[in-house]
């Protein structure tokens, strides 16, 4: 397995290349998100405040990146702080419940089946 090495403070940490390859190919991370992931991998459990301070970036921007990475399950919260989710099978888009506004009522229904050479019946929304 290929390892990419990150220097941080007390020595070298090996990061499996497969993790980085999956991040690069499966997810479209912003520059800030890449920085956050790199720091979390290098430093271990951290808070968003510690990440912002270490990266010398605006806390609001770091917090937004951390929240998005948590939503995509690339990072996870623990009692010690934010850590990297090493199981790439758990990474994925956030699950957003589908909710219709009550005032819209039920979705409109299409008229009968589409006939060969025909088109669906017109739907009129009032």
N, C-alpha and C positions, 0 to 999 in steps of 0.2 A: 504494500500500500504506500502511496506517495504521501510524504509529510511536508507541510510548509511550516517553517519555524518563525515564531514571533518573539522578538526580544522585548522583555518588559521587566524592569526592576530586578527581581531576584533570580534571573536565569532564563533559560530557553524553554518554551512550551511547544510541544509537537501538536500540530493540528492535522488530523487526517485530511488528505487531499480530497477524498470523496465528499466530505462535508462542504468544502469550498466549491467543489465542482457542482454539487447539487444546488447550493445557494446561487451560483452564477447561472446555471442552466434552467432551474425551475422557477426562480423568483426574480423579479425586476426590482432590485433594491436601489434606493437613492444613495448618493454619496454619504449622507449623514447616517443612513441605516448601516452601510458597510462599516463606517467608523465605529458605530455603537457595537456591532457584532464583533469586530476585531478587538475592541477594548474588553468586552465581556469575556471573550475567549482567552485573552491574555491575562486579565486581572482576576477572574473568578467572580464570585457573587459580589455585585455592586449595586448601588442605588443610581437612579437617574441623575441625582444631584452630583454624585461622585463622577459619573461619566461626563457630565457637562463641565465640571471643574477640570478634570484631566484632559479633556479635548479642547478646553478653552473656547467653548461654544455657548451660545445662549441656551439657558435652561429650557425655555419653552420649545425650542427647536429639537433639542435632545429628547425631551419628554414626548413630543409628538412622534418621533422616530421609534422610541421605546414602546409606546402604546401600539403603534402599527405592527411592530415585530411581535409583540405579545398577542395581538389579534390573529396574526398569521401563524402563531405557535412556533416561531423560530426561537423566541426567548420564552422563559417561564419564570413566574415568581416563586420564590421559596422564602422560608423564614429568615435566611441569611441575606437575601437580596435577589437580584435578577441574574439568571444563569442561562446559558445556551442550551437549547433543546437538541440533544445529539441525535435523536431518532428522526431522520428526515421523512419517514413515513407519516409522522404526525403533522408536518408542515402543510399548510394549505390555506385557501381563502377563508376568511371569517364566515361563519354561518349567521346570516341575517334573517330573522323571522319575517315572513311575508305578512304584511298587515294591510288590510284595505280599510279605508275610511268608511265609517258608518253612513255618512251622508251620500256616498256614491252608490250604495245599494249593490246588488249582485252584478257580476260582470255581464255584459251584453251577450246574447246568444246569437249565433249565426243561423240563418235559415237553412233549410234542408241540405242534403248532400250536394257536393259539386258534381255536375253531370259532365261527361266527356265533352270537351269543346265549349263548355259553359263556364260560368263564374259563380262564386257564392252570391247568395241574395244579399242585397244591400242592407246594412244595419244603420238605423237612424237613432242617434242619441239625443235625448231631449234635455 
